[in-house]
Structure formats: structure tokens, C-alpha cells
Amino acid sequence: VQLQASGGGSVQAGGSLRLSCAASGRTFSTSRMAWFRQAPGKEREFVTSITFNGGRTYYADSVKGRFTISREYAKNTLYLQMNSLKPEDTAVYYCAARTQGGTGYSITNVPSYDNWGQGTQVTVYS
């Protein structure tokens, strides 16, 4: 699956943005999807994940209650609704897909995902 992220931009603290990740290929509907982010000088970190059927979502504590992940199968698109943005949310945001099955992996680990989008910049200013 190929992934194309979009929707980033600059927003004032307290504002909102919605990121999109368009997926091509037939494996979108069977893949666990996730959003990660990477701030300058820091490692890429887990933000949120959603199961292949959309039945379960998981969030990093830092975004819980503010961010919402969702997926639209008809459009092969993953979304990240970000509300109440803070300056510390500033980062490049990446969408990721795990196309292989299996168990025993950590959903918060970068190596658990085998397809990545190119990233979209989110800047939150105070």
C-alpha cells in the first residue's frame, strides 16, 4: 500500500487541524493504520493507531482526549482530527500501515509498520 499524507499547516494554539492519508492498493482495508510524529531533534513517536476494521483505537497519553483517528473505507483514507492543539504538538506527522498480519508486536513501535507516508508538517504557535 502506498500512503500520501496531507492537511498539515500552521495554526494557533487551541486551534484544530485534520490530517488525511490517502492509501492506494488493496490492502488498506486489511491493514492496521497509525499516525506517528517526529519533532526536530527527537525520535519518531507513536500518536495513535486503529485496527483494520476500525473497531479499536489507541492513543498516546499526550494526545488522548484531543486527537481522534478514523478511517473511511470507501475513500481508502485515514484521518487524524486534532483539536486543542498545543505548541508541543509541532512535528512532522506520518501515517503508517501494517500490512502483514501476526500478533505479538507492539503497535507503538516504528518497526511494526511496513509502509509509511512522506509526512506532513504541523506547526502550532502560541
C-alpha positions as CSV (number, residue, x, y, z in Angstrom):
1,V,0.0,0.0,0.0
2,Q,1.3,3.5,-0.9
3,L,0.4,6.3,1.5
4,Q,0.1,10.1,0.9
5,A,-0.4,12.4,3.9
6,S,-1.8,15.9,3.6
7,G,-3.5,18.5,5.7
8,G,-0.7,19.9,7.7
9,G,-0.2,23.6,8.3
10,S,0.3,26.4,10.8
11,V,-2.3,27.0,13.5
12,Q,-2.5,29.0,16.7
13,A,-2.5,27.1,20.0
14,G,-6.0,25.9,20.8
15,G,-6.9,25.5,17.1
16,S,-7.7,22.4,15.1
17,L,-6.4,20.6,12.0
18,R,-7.4,17.5,10.2
19,L,-4.8,15.3,8.5
20,S,-5.6,12.9,5.8
21,C,-3.7,9.9,4.5
22,A,-4.8,8.5,1.1
23,A,-3.9,4.9,0.6
24,S,-3.6,3.2,-2.8
25,G,-3.7,-0.6,-3.2
26,R,-5.9,-3.3,-2.0
27,T,-4.5,-3.8,1.5
28,F,-5.9,-0.7,3.1
29,S,-9.0,-2.5,4.4
30,T,-6.9,-5.2,6.0
31,S,-4.2,-3.1,7.5
32,R,-3.7,-1.7,10.9
33,M,-3.1,2.0,10.4
34,A,-1.4,4.6,12.6
35,W,-0.1,8.1,12.9
36,F,3.4,8.9,14.3
37,R,5.1,12.2,14.6
38,Q,8.7,13.5,14.8
39,A,9.8,16.8,16.2
40,P,13.2,18.3,15.3
41,G,16.0,16.5,17.2
42,K,13.6,13.9,18.6
43,E,12.8,10.3,17.7
44,R,9.7,9.4,15.8
45,E,6.9,8.7,18.3
46,F,3.6,7.0,18.3
47,V,0.5,9.1,18.3
48,T,-2.5,6.8,17.6
49,S,-3.5,3.6,15.9
50,I,-6.7,2.0,14.6
51,T,-7.4,-1.7,13.9
52,F,-8.1,-2.9,10.3
53,N,-11.8,-3.0,11.0
54,G,-11.9,0.3,12.9
55,G,-13.1,-1.4,16.0
56,R,-10.4,-0.3,18.3
57,T,-8.3,2.8,18.6
58,Y,-5.3,3.6,20.8
59,Y,-3.8,6.9,21.7
60,A,-0.6,8.2,23.3
61,D,-1.4,9.8,26.6
62,S,-0.2,13.1,25.3
63,V,-3.0,13.3,22.8
64,K,-5.8,11.4,24.5
65,G,-9.0,13.4,24.5
66,R,-7.7,15.9,21.9
67,F,-7.0,13.8,18.8
68,T,-9.3,11.3,17.0
69,I,-8.2,8.7,14.5
70,S,-10.7,7.4,11.9
71,R,-10.8,5.6,8.6
72,E,-13.1,5.7,5.6
73,Y,-13.0,2.6,3.6
74,A,-14.9,3.9,0.6
75,K,-12.2,6.5,0.1
76,N,-9.3,4.4,1.3
77,T,-8.4,7.3,3.6
78,L,-7.1,7.6,7.1
79,Y,-7.8,10.7,9.1
80,L,-6.4,12.4,12.2
81,Q,-8.6,15.1,13.7
82,M,-6.5,17.3,16.0
83,N,-8.2,19.7,18.4
84,S,-6.9,21.9,21.2
85,L,-3.5,21.9,19.6
86,K,-0.5,22.8,21.7
87,P,2.9,24.1,20.7
88,E,4.4,20.8,21.8
89,D,2.3,19.1,19.0
90,T,4.6,20.7,16.5
91,A,6.1,18.0,14.4
92,V,6.1,16.2,11.0
93,Y,3.2,13.8,11.1
94,Y,3.5,10.4,9.3
95,C,0.8,7.9,8.5
96,A,1.8,4.2,8.6
97,A,0.3,0.9,7.7
98,R,1.0,-2.6,8.9
99,T,0.0,-4.8,6.0
100,Q,1.3,-8.1,7.5
101,G,-0.7,-10.0,10.0
102,G,0.5,-11.6,13.1
103,T,0.5,-11.0,16.8
104,G,3.0,-10.2,19.5
105,Y,4.1,-6.9,18.1
106,S,3.9,-3.5,19.7
107,I,1.5,-1.1,18.0
108,T,3.6,1.9,19.3
109,N,6.9,0.7,17.7
110,V,8.1,2.1,14.4
111,P,9.3,-1.3,13.1
112,S,5.8,-2.8,13.5
113,Y,4.7,-0.8,10.4
114,D,6.0,-1.7,6.9
115,N,4.5,1.2,4.8
116,W,5.0,4.9,5.5
117,G,3.7,8.1,4.0
118,Q,6.0,11.1,3.3
119,G,5.0,13.2,6.3
120,T,3.1,16.5,6.6
121,Q,4.3,19.4,8.8
122,V,2.2,20.7,11.6
123,T,3.2,23.8,13.4
124,V,1.4,25.2,16.4
125,Y,2.3,28.7,17.6
126,S,1.4,30.3,20.8
